[in-house]
Amino acid sequence: MILPIVAYGDPVLRKRAKDIEPGSIDVKALSENMFETMYAASGVGLAAPQIGQSVRMFVADGQVLNEDEKEEDIDQSVVGFKKVFINPEIIEEAGEDWGFEEGCLSIPGIRGEVIRPEIIVIRYFDTDWNEHEEEYDGMAARIIQHEYDHLEGKLFTDYLPSLRRQLIRKKLADITRGKTDAEYKMKFPK
């Protein structure tokens, strides 16, 4: 089921999400709905708060980033990278910090360079409640860090320099009021 994506300004995007207790919600059904919603909006990641649920879960599928790439330009970090992360915890960040222009489905039409560490180690559960501890780098690490931030109540705009944040303030206010040309279903703050 395609769900509306919560727009910038909704308080759920600023709350630290709660852990999911096994059996408390159908994580398999929720993850299927989240993937369907993410694909309908042409995203590569989606966190539960972005569909109005303040729980610690996100989905990611970075494989699309390699579509139409030449063999030598393929990003190996996202080859086969389609996962569900439940109750994740980033336990280590390492490597060089690098910048990349990020966007967010909850903040359509706005992008900005965010500096993040290149390598992370994350512990999480899958939809069968198996625990994993894995290392990611490159774009896979960036997607995870971006979605993980949603569970912490952070948005990519928080990382932008203050001048850049001042310049986009009106656009952000417009999104909160429902003035956006997003081509997917959104839910705006009341």
C-alpha positions in Angstrom: 0.0 0.0 0.0 1.3 3.4 -1.0 1.2 5.7 2.1 1.4 9.5 2.1 4.9 10.9 3.0 4.9 13.3 6.0 6.0 16.8 5.0 8.6 19.0 6.6 7.1 20.8 9.7 5.3 17.7 11.1 6.4 17.2 14.7 6.9 13.4 14.1 10.0 14.2 12.0 11.6 15.9 15.0 10.9 13.2 17.7 13.3 10.4 18.6 11.5 7.3 17.4 10.8 4.4 19.8 12.2 0.9 19.6 9.9 -1.8 18.2 9.1 -4.6 20.5 9.0 -8.0 18.7 5.4 -8.9 17.9 4.0 -5.4 18.6 3.6 -4.6 14.9 3.7 -6.6 11.7 7.2 -5.4 10.6 7.0 -7.5 7.3 3.8 -5.8 6.2 5.1 -2.4 7.3 8.3 -2.9 5.4 6.5 -3.9 2.2 4.3 -0.8 2.5 7.4 1.4 3.1 9.2 -0.1 0.0 6.1 0.4 -2.1 5.8 4.0 -0.9 9.5 4.7 -1.4 9.5 3.3 -4.9 6.4 5.4 -5.8 8.3 8.5 -4.8 11.5 7.5 -6.5 13.5 7.4 -3.3 16.4 5.2 -2.1 15.5 5.2 1.6 12.4 5.8 3.8 12.2 5.9 7.6 9.0 5.1 9.5 8.6 8.6 10.9 8.3 9.8 7.2 5.0 7.8 7.1 3.9 9.1 10.4 5.0 6.2 12.6 7.5 7.1 15.3 9.2 3.7 15.4 12.9 2.8 14.8 12.7 1.2 11.4 13.8 2.2 7.9 14.1 0.6 4.5 16.8 1.3 1.9 17.4 0.2 -1.7 20.3 1.9 -3.4 20.5 -0.4 -6.4 18.8 2.2 -8.6 21.9 4.5 -8.2 23.8 2.1 -10.5 21.2 2.1 -13.3 22.5 3.6 -16.5 26.1 3.7 -15.1 29.1 2.5 -17.1 30.8 -0.6 -15.7 33.7 1.5 -14.3 31.3 3.9 -12.6 29.2 1.3 -10.7 29.2 2.0 -7.0 29.9 -1.4 -5.4 28.5 -0.3 -2.0 25.0 -0.4 -3.4 25.2 -3.5 -5.5 22.5 -5.8 -4.0 21.8 -3.2 -1.3 18.1 -3.6 -0.4 17.5 -4.0 3.3 15.1 -3.4 6.2 16.7 -2.0 9.4 14.8 -2.5 12.7 15.9 -0.9 16.0 19.2 0.1 14.3 22.2 1.4 16.2 25.2 3.0 14.5 28.1 1.8 16.7 31.0 3.2 14.8 31.8 5.9 12.2 35.2 6.0 10.5 37.1 7.0 7.4 37.3 10.4 5.7 34.4 12.8 5.8 33.0 13.5 2.4 30.3 15.7 1.0 27.4 14.8 -1.2 24.3 16.7 -2.2 21.3 15.1 -0.4 17.6 15.4 -0.7 14.7 14.0 1.3 11.2 12.8 0.3 9.8 14.8 3.2 11.4 18.0 1.9 10.8 17.9 -1.9 12.6 20.2 -4.2 15.4 21.1 -1.8 18.9 19.6 -1.9 22.1 20.5 -0.1 25.6 19.2 0.5 26.0 17.1 3.7 29.4 16.0 5.1 29.3 12.5 6.5 31.9 9.8 7.5 32.6 7.3 4.7 32.3 4.1 6.8 29.8 3.0 9.4 29.2 -0.1 11.5 25.5 -0.7 12.3 23.7 -3.2 14.5 20.1 -3.9 13.6 17.4 -6.6 13.3 15.8 -7.8 10.1 12.1 -8.6 9.7 12.6 -12.1 11.1 14.2 -10.5 14.2 17.6 -11.9 13.4 20.3 -9.5 14.7 23.1 -8.3 12.3 26.2 -6.2 12.7 27.6 -5.0 9.4 30.0 -2.5 8.0 29.0 -0.2 5.1 30.8 2.4 3.1 30.2 4.9 0.3 26.6 5.6 -0.8 25.2 2.7 1.2 26.7 4.2 4.4 25.3 7.6 3.4 21.8 6.3 2.8 21.9 4.5 6.2 23.1 7.6 8.0 20.4 9.8 6.4 17.6 7.4 7.3 19.1 6.8 10.8 19.0 10.5 11.4 15.2 10.4 10.8 14.9 8.0 13.7 16.9 10.5 15.9 14.6 13.5 14.8 17.3 15.0 12.6 16.9 16.2 9.0 19.6 16.7 6.4 18.9 20.5 6.5 20.2 20.5 10.1 23.7 19.9 8.6 23.6 22.8 6.2 25.5 26.0 6.9 23.4 28.7 8.6 23.4 31.0 5.6 22.1 28.2 3.4 19.4 27.4 6.0 18.3 31.1 5.9 18.1 31.0 2.1 15.7 28.0 2.1 13.6 29.1 5.0 10.7 30.3 2.8 10.8 27.1 0.7 10.6 25.1 3.9 7.6 27.1 5.1 5.9 26.6 1.8 6.3 22.8 2.1 4.8 22.9 5.6 1.8 24.8 4.1 1.4 22.2 1.3 2.9 24.3 -1.4 5.0 21.8 -3.3 5.2 20.2 -6.7 6.0 16.7 -5.3 4.7 14.0 -7.7 3.8 11.7 -4.8 1.2 11.6 -2.1 2.1 13.8 0.9 0.6 14.5 4.3 1.0 18.1 5.6 1.0 19.4 9.1 -2.4 20.7 10.4 
